[in-house]
């Protein structure tokens, strides 16, 4: 009975070996390469829709950041991948280790980005409160902005100094504020700057109350982010421990108990190991997605056709009387 079972097992392994033989794997790889090439050719022939100017600028900044990031982490990732390859003699393990080291901050970091965002929002709240208190002394907005910029937080000081320089060079206040929003590049800043632009154009009352409400809202957002970050710190640490223990266990087996992991040295074993690494990567990406705080997109942009300030029509307009055409102004999404 045992001999029959062993023969059946060998036959099944032989069938899998034929399915995952090098010839079949090479054929699958060639098919994927040809299909990807045809897809890229179709995209090149059809073309991509033109992106707005601010999206192109963001893409350029991200590309420059990626180049700097690759320069810092690329050499370290290559060394770690080569070390893992020499220890395990598994190509998939070496590549996975290099990719893990290269994207470690992107997968298991996030705390630094959240802290920077909280500092920026808190600095915006403090500056808004300072601006509100300065305006309370019967000072105009053009005079209140330079006065409040002196006591601003370091994270906002360069942007506010640039705003003051633009005002001194006779740049119109709405345009200077719009450039400030573009430099800060934050949805919370867009709400505050939009209120200032509206007041600079319409010169209406109630700016102090609006700034006070916006500062209170920013403070509440900071408190909410702090609570969320404190709850996620333990989960993030647990994930890092699980990853470190798993990697140490696999490396220990490959070095001290080579016979136990010998099947991973074959072509089928490398394919299985690649699937396992892919599942780990999918889990890491999912955890990173869950730990990311979703923030609203910016609305104070200038280079889209649907972005403008729209002044409502006068409700008491005389029927039949021709009204002056509305003058759309850049700034808020219609």
C-alpha positions as CSV (number, residue, x, y, z in Angstrom):
1,X,0.0,0.0,0.0
2,X,2.8,2.4,0.9
3,X,4.6,1.7,-2.4
4,X,1.5,2.5,-4.3
5,X,1.1,5.8,-2.4
6,X,4.8,6.7,-3.0
7,X,4.4,6.0,-6.7
8,X,1.3,8.2,-6.9
9,X,3.1,11.0,-5.1
10,X,6.1,10.7,-7.5
11,X,3.7,10.8,-10.5
12,X,2.0,13.9,-9.2
13,X,5.4,15.6,-8.6
14,X,6.5,14.6,-12.1
15,X,3.3,16.2,-13.6
16,X,4.0,19.4,-11.6
17,X,7.6,19.3,-12.8
18,X,6.3,19.2,-16.4
19,X,4.0,22.0,-15.7
20,X,6.6,24.2,-14.0
21,X,9.5,23.1,-16.2
22,X,12.0,25.8,-17.4
23,X,10.5,25.6,-20.9
24,X,7.0,26.3,-19.7
25,X,8.2,29.1,-17.4
26,X,10.2,30.7,-20.2
27,X,7.2,30.5,-22.5
28,X,5.0,32.2,-19.9
29,X,7.6,34.9,-19.4
30,X,7.8,35.5,-23.1
31,X,4.0,35.7,-23.3
32,X,3.9,38.3,-20.5
33,X,6.7,40.3,-22.2
34,X,5.0,40.3,-25.6
35,X,1.6,41.2,-24.0
36,X,3.2,44.1,-22.0
37,X,5.0,45.3,-25.2
38,X,1.8,45.4,-27.1
39,X,0.0,47.3,-24.3
40,X,2.8,49.9,-24.2
41,X,2.6,50.2,-28.0
42,X,-1.1,50.8,-27.8
43,X,-0.6,53.5,-25.2
44,X,2.1,55.1,-27.2
45,X,0.0,55.2,-30.3
46,X,-3.1,56.4,-28.6
47,X,-1.4,58.8,-26.2
48,X,-2.3,60.0,-22.8
49,X,-4.6,63.0,-21.9
50,X,-2.7,66.2,-21.1
51,X,-2.3,66.9,-17.4
52,X,-2.8,70.3,-15.8
53,X,0.2,72.3,-14.9
54,X,0.0,71.7,-11.1
55,X,-0.2,67.9,-11.7
56,X,2.9,68.0,-14.0
57,X,4.8,70.0,-11.3
58,X,3.9,67.5,-8.6
59,X,5.0,64.6,-10.9
60,X,8.3,66.3,-11.5
61,X,8.8,66.9,-7.8
62,X,8.0,63.2,-7.0
63,X,10.4,62.1,-9.7
64,X,13.2,64.2,-8.2
65,X,12.4,62.9,-4.7
66,X,12.5,59.3,-6.0
67,X,15.9,60.0,-7.6
68,X,17.2,61.3,-4.3
69,X,15.6,58.4,-2.4
70,X,17.2,55.9,-4.8
71,X,20.6,57.4,-4.3
72,X,20.4,57.1,-0.6
73,X,18.7,53.6,-0.4
74,X,19.8,52.0,-3.7
75,X,23.3,51.1,-2.6
76,X,22.1,49.7,0.8
77,X,19.3,47.7,-0.9
78,X,21.8,46.2,-3.3
79,X,24.2,45.2,-0.6
80,X,21.5,43.6,1.5
81,X,20.1,41.8,-1.5
82,X,23.5,40.5,-2.4
83,X,24.1,39.3,1.1
84,X,20.8,37.4,1.2
85,X,21.6,35.9,-2.2
86,X,25.0,34.6,-1.0
87,X,23.5,33.2,2.3
88,X,20.4,31.5,0.8
89,X,21.4,31.1,-2.9
90,X,17.8,32.0,-3.8
91,X,17.4,34.6,-6.4
92,X,13.9,35.4,-5.4
93,X,14.9,35.9,-1.8
94,X,17.7,38.3,-2.8
95,X,15.4,40.4,-4.9
96,X,12.7,40.4,-2.2
97,X,15.2,41.5,0.4
98,X,16.5,44.3,-1.8
99,X,13.0,45.6,-2.5
100,X,12.0,45.4,1.2
101,X,15.0,47.5,2.2
102,X,14.4,50.0,-0.6
103,X,10.8,50.6,0.3
104,X,11.0,50.1,4.1
105,X,10.1,53.7,4.9
106,X,7.2,53.6,2.4
107,X,5.8,50.3,3.8
108,X,6.4,50.6,7.5
109,X,7.1,54.3,8.0
110,X,4.4,56.9,7.8
111,X,4.8,58.2,11.3
112,X,7.2,60.9,10.1
113,X,4.8,62.1,7.4
114,X,1.9,62.1,9.9
115,X,3.9,64.2,12.4
116,X,4.9,66.6,9.7
117,X,1.3,67.0,8.6
118,X,0.2,67.6,12.2
119,X,2.9,70.2,12.7
120,X,1.9,72.0,9.5
121,X,-1.8,72.1,10.5
122,X,-1.0,73.2,14.0
123,X,1.3,76.0,12.6
124,X,-1.6,77.1,10.4
125,X,-3.9,77.2,13.4
126,X,-1.5,79.3,15.4
127,X,-0.9,81.7,12.5
128,X,-4.6,82.0,11.9
129,X,-5.1,82.9,15.6
130,X,-2.3,85.5,15.4
131,X,-3.7,87.0,12.3
132,X,-7.2,87.2,13.9
133,X,-5.8,88.9,17.0
134,X,-3.8,91.4,14.8
135,X,-6.8,92.3,12.8
136,X,-8.7,92.9,16.0
137,X,-6.6,96.0,16.6
138,X,-8.3,97.7,13.6
139,X,-5.4,96.8,11.3
140,X,-5.9,96.0,7.6
141,X,-5.1,92.6,6.1
142,X,-2.1,93.9,4.2
143,X,-0.5,95.2,7.5
144,X,-1.6,92.3,9.6
145,X,0.0,89.6,7.5
146,X,3.6,90.9,7.9
147,X,3.0,91.4,11.6
148,X,1.7,87.9,12.2
149,X,4.5,86.4,10.0
150,X,7.2,87.3,12.6
151,X,5.7,85.0,15.2
152,X,4.8,82.1,12.9
153,X,6.1,78.6,13.4
154,X,9.3,77.6,11.6
155,X,7.5,75.2,9.3
156,X,5.5,78.2,7.9
157,X,8.1,80.9,8.2
158,X,9.7,80.5,4.7
159,X,6.3,80.6,3.0
160,X,5.1,83.6,5.0
161,X,8.4,85.5,4.4
162,X,7.9,84.9,0.7
163,X,4.4,86.2,0.9
164,X,5.6,89.4,2.7
165,X,8.3,89.9,0.0
166,X,5.6,89.6,-2.7
167,X,3.4,92.2,-1.0
168,X,6.4,94.5,-0.7
169,X,7.0,94.1,-4.4
170,X,3.5,95.4,-5.2
171,X,2.0,92.0,-6.0
172,X,-1.8,92.1,-5.6
173,X,-2.9,90.5,-2.3
174,X,-5.2,87.8,-3.9
175,X,-2.5,86.7,-6.2
176,X,0.1,86.6,-3.5
177,X,-2.2,84.6,-1.3
178,X,-2.8,82.2,-4.1
179,X,0.9,81.6,-4.5
180,X,1.1,81.0,-0.7
181,X,-1.5,78.3,-1.0
182,X,0.4,76.7,-3.9
183,X,3.6,76.7,-1.8
184,X,2.1,75.2,1.3
185,X,0.1,72.6,-0.8
186,X,-2.3,71.5,1.9
187,X,-6.1,71.3,1.9
188,X,-6.3,72.9,5.4
189,X,-4.3,75.9,4.1
190,X,-6.6,76.2,1.1
191,X,-9.6,76.8,3.4
192,X,-7.8,79.6,5.3
193,X,-6.3,81.2,2.2
194,X,-9.6,81.1,0.4
195,X,-11.2,83.1,3.3
196,X,-8.4,85.6,3.0
197,X,-8.7,85.9,-0.7
198,X,-12.5,86.5,-0.5
199,X,-12.0,89.2,2.1
200,X,-9.2,90.8,0.0
201,X,-11.5,91.0,-3.0
202,X,-14.8,91.8,-1.3
203,X,-13.6,93.7,1.8
204,X,-16.6,92.5,3.8
205,X,-16.9,92.3,7.6
206,X,-16.7,89.2,9.8
207,X,-13.1,88.1,9.0
208,X,-12.2,87.8,12.6
209,X,-15.1,85.4,13.3
210,X,-14.2,83.3,10.2
211,X,-10.5,83.1,11.2
212,X,-11.5,82.1,14.7
213,X,-13.7,79.3,13.5
214,X,-11.1,78.1,11.0
215,X,-8.4,78.1,13.8
216,X,-10.7,76.1,16.0
217,X,-11.4,73.6,13.2
218,X,-7.6,73.2,12.6
219,X,-7.0,72.5,16.3
220,X,-9.7,69.9,16.4
221,X,-8.1,68.2,13.3
222,X,-4.7,68.1,15.1
223,X,-6.3,66.5,18.1
224,X,-8.1,63.9,16.0
225,X,-4.8,63.0,14.2
226,X,-2.9,62.7,17.4
227,X,-5.5,60.2,18.8
228,X,-5.5,58.2,15.6
229,X,-1.7,58.1,15.5
230,X,-1.4,57.0,19.1
231,X,-3.8,54.1,18.4
232,X,-1.9,53.0,15.3
233,X,1.6,53.1,16.9
234,X,1.2,49.7,18.6
235,X,-0.2,48.1,15.4
236,X,2.7,49.5,13.4
237,X,5.2,48.2,15.9
238,X,3.6,44.7,15.9
239,X,3.8,44.5,12.1
240,X,7.5,45.5,12.2
241,X,8.2,42.7,14.8
242,X,6.3,40.1,12.7
243,X,8.3,41.0,9.6
244,X,11.6,40.9,11.4
245,X,10.9,37.6,13.0
246,X,9.8,36.0,9.7
247,X,12.9,37.2,7.9
248,X,15.2,36.0,10.7
249,X,13.4,32.6,10.8
250,X,13.8,32.1,7.0
251,X,17.4,33.2,7.0
252,X,18.2,30.9,10.0
253,X,16.7,27.9,8.3
254,X,18.5,28.6,5.1
255,X,21.9,28.8,6.9
256,X,21.6,26.3,9.8
257,X,19.2,23.7,8.3
258,X,19.8,23.7,4.6
259,X,18.2,20.3,4.1
260,X,14.8,21.5,5.4
261,X,14.5,24.3,2.8
262,X,16.3,22.5,0.0
263,X,13.1,22.2,-2.2
264,X,13.1,26.0,-2.5
265,X,16.3,25.8,-4.5
266,X,14.5,24.3,-7.5
267,X,12.5,26.2,-10.2
268,X,9.2,25.2,-8.7
269,X,10.4,26.2,-5.2
270,X,11.5,29.6,-6.5
271,X,8.1,30.1,-8.0
272,X,6.4,29.1,-4.7
273,X,8.7,31.5,-2.9
274,X,7.8,34.3,-5.3
275,X,4.1,33.7,-4.6
276,X,4.8,33.8,-0.8
277,X,6.7,37.0,-1.2
278,X,4.0,38.5,-3.3
279,X,1.4,37.6,-0.6
280,X,3.6,39.3,2.0
281,X,3.9,42.4,-0.2
282,X,0.2,42.5,-0.7
283,X,-0.4,42.3,3.0
284,X,2.2,45.1,3.6
285,X,0.5,47.3,1.0
286,X,-2.9,46.7,2.6
287,X,-1.7,47.5,6.1
288,X,0.0,50.7,4.7
289,X,-3.3,51.6,3.0
290,X,-5.2,51.1,6.2
291,X,-2.8,53.2,8.3
292,X,-2.9,56.2,5.9
293,X,-5.1,59.1,7.0
294,X,-7.2,60.2,4.0
295,X,-7.2,63.9,3.6
296,X,-9.4,66.0,1.3
297,X,-7.8,67.1,-2.0
298,X,-6.8,70.7,-2.6
299,X,-9.4,72.9,-4.2
300,X,-7.5,76.2,-4.5
301,X,-5.8,75.5,-7.8
302,X,-5.4,77.9,-10.7
303,X,-4.7,76.0,-13.9
304,X,-8.0,74.1,-14.4
305,X,-10.9,75.5,-16.4
306,X,-13.3,74.5,-13.6
307,X,-11.4,76.3,-10.9
308,X,-12.7,79.8,-10.2
309,X,-14.4,82.0,-7.7
310,X,-18.0,82.5,-8.8
311,X,-19.9,85.5,-7.4
312,X,-23.6,84.6,-7.1
313,X,-26.2,86.6,-9.0
314,X,-28.0,89.3,-7.1
315,X,-31.2,87.8,-5.8
316,X,-33.1,91.1,-6.3
317,X,-32.3,91.6,-10.0
318,X,-35.0,93.2,-12.0
319,X,-36.6,90.8,-14.5
320,X,-35.8,91.6,-18.1
321,X,-32.8,93.8,-17.2
322,X,-29.6,92.7,-18.7
323,X,-27.0,91.9,-16.1
324,X,-23.3,92.4,-16.4
325,X,-21.5,89.1,-17.2
326,X,-19.9,87.4,-14.2
327,X,-16.2,87.6,-14.0
328,X,-14.9,84.2,-12.9
329,X,-11.8,84.4,-10.8
330,X,-9.3,81.7,-10.2
331,X,-9.3,79.9,-6.9
332,X,-12.1,77.7,-5.9
333,X,-13.6,74.7,-7.7
334,X,-16.9,75.6,-9.2
